[in-house]
Amino acid sequence: MHHHINVFAWDADDNLWVNETGFPGAEKQFTTMPENFRPAYLSAKELFKTEIAHMLRYGHGVKALTLPMPETALRITANTVPTAYPGKSRDVLNKPVIIQGGVETFISQITSDTICDH
């Protein structure tokens, strides 16, 4: 019996391209910017708390880091957040996409007709 695969799916944000290299820098900028409001370690704790609260909705990856940033900024600054503060979430979104090694070969292999002709 010969079966053909019609659909092949995977979680692309951490399998096809490098997406977490900018996360530590964006998080550090975010947590150290409002030091006149609170120490960086407390800002990091609040950001993490917001990320966890939204984990089911945003999953993990760039959305899970960037979408909680403005919400956290508003909360920890009592809605007096500096304009540039939530913009830190955009910094990580503007990073170039770096394709993982071997991805292009893998995709062309799974999409070629020859892979199914055994």
Residue pairs with C-beta under 8 A, 6 or more apart in sequence:
2 118
4 116
5 116
8 110
10 16
13 19
13 61
13 62
14 20
14 60
14 61
15 100
15 103
16 99
16 100
16 103
17 97
17 98
17 99
17 100
17 103
18 98
18 99
18 100
19 61
19 62
20 61
21 95
21 98
22 91
22 92
22 95
23 62
23 65
23 92
25 91
25 92
26 65
26 66
26 88
26 89
26 91
26 92
27 44
27 47
27 65
28 40
29 88
29 91
30 43
30 47
30 69
30 72
30 73
30 85
30 88
30 89
31 40
31 41
31 43
31 44
31 47
32 40
32 43
33 82
33 84
33 85
33 88
34 43
34 73
34 76
34 77
34 81
34 82
34 85
37 43
37 76
37 77
38 76
42 76
43 72
43 76
46 72
46 75
46 76
47 68
47 69
47 72
49 72
50 68
50 71
50 72
50 75
51 58
51 64
51 65
51 68
53 68
54 64
54 67
54 68
55 64
58 64
58 67
58 68
62 92
62 93
65 89
65 92
66 89
66 90
66 92
66 93
67 89
69 86
69 88
69 89
70 81
70 86
70 89
73 81
73 85
73 86
74 81
74 86
77 85
109 115
